[in-house]
Amino acid sequence: QVQLVESGGGLVQPGGSLRLSCVASGSISSIYAIHAMEWYRQAPGKQRELVARISSGGMADYADSVKGRFTISRDNAKKTVYLQMNNLGPEDTAVYYCNAHPPISRYWGQGTQVTVSS
């Protein structure tokens, strides 16, 4: 049962940009519009960390480590959340996931790998 599908990751050089997408489907799609949505990331051996959050009304918050470089947005008609990532550095290398706020266990997807390396 796929609820959230992340895409858009890849290999980029330091200073590069990527735009990640998260599409909601199935049961979550019926309640998507009333939930805040979040992007997380997890590097091997490290705890999953919150990267950005966007409220149902479009208010955004960011982790200090990405503030000024990343932009979260949502298109409720498409039931999609985006993460525009600029000026990427090696510290941004991780698998990126999206979920509702607070996270719902069964909605975790496969994530999308972002690798920043020269």
N, C-alpha and C positions, 0 to 999 in steps of 0.2 A: 504494500500500500504506500504509494508515493504521495507525500503531502507537500513537501517543499523541495524544489529542484534548483540547486545552485549551478551557475555556469559562468564562464568568462575568464577563468584563471589561465595561467600560462607562465612561460619563462620570459622575463624581461631583464634588461640591464639596469643598474642603478641609475636613478633619475627618470626612468620610464614611467608609463601610465597603463592602467588597466581599468576596465569597467566590469564589475561583477553584477550578475542578475540573479534574482531569487523569485521563482514563480510559484504561487500557491495554487493547489488543486485539491480535489477531494473535500473532505469534511471541513478542513480549515478555510477553504474558500468562502464558505457561507458566513463565517465570523471574522474574516480577515479585516474588513473595514473598520471594526470597532476596537482592534488591538493595536497597541504599539508593536513595532517590529524591530528586530535587532540583528546586527552582524557580529559574529564572534570569530576568533581565529585560535588555532592551536598548532604549536610547533611540536615536533617529536620530543617526548620527555618533559613537556611543560603543560601546565594547567591551561584549560581553555579560558580565554580572556574576552571580555566584552570590548568591542571596537567602536560601535556606534549604535544609536537608538533613534528611532523616529516615531513620534506619537501618531495617533489616529488623525490628528489635525495637522500634521506636518512639522511639528517642532522637533528639532534635531539636537542631539547631544553626542559628544565624542570623548573617547579616551584622550588623555593629554598627549600620548605618544603619536597620535594621528591628527590631532587638531591642526587645522590650517592646510592639511594635505589631502584629507579624505572628505567626501561629501556623500551623505546618505539622502536618498529621495525615494518617493513611492508614487506609483501610478495605480490608483485604486480601480480604475476601469479595466486595466490589464492584470490586476491582482499581482503586481510585481514590485519588488523592492530592489533598488540599485545601490551600488557602492562605487563611486568614482574615486580612484586611487591615483594620486599624482605624486611625483617626486619620490618614487619608491626606493627603499634601501634594503640591504640584506636583512635587517631586523624585521622586515615585513614578511619574510618568508614563512609560510604557514599554510595549513588547510583552513579555508574560510567557510563558515556556516552561517545560515540565517535561521531565525526562529521568532516566535512571538515573545512578548514580554508580559509576564514572566515565562521563561522557556517551558514548553510542553514536551515531555520526553519522547512521545511517539512521533513527534513532528521533525526530529533531527533527520537531515538528509545525508547524502554522501559527502557533501562539501565540494569545494573546488580548490585545487592546488595552485598557490601562487609562489613562484620561485624567483627571487631577485638575485642575480649573479652575473658577474662579468667573466 
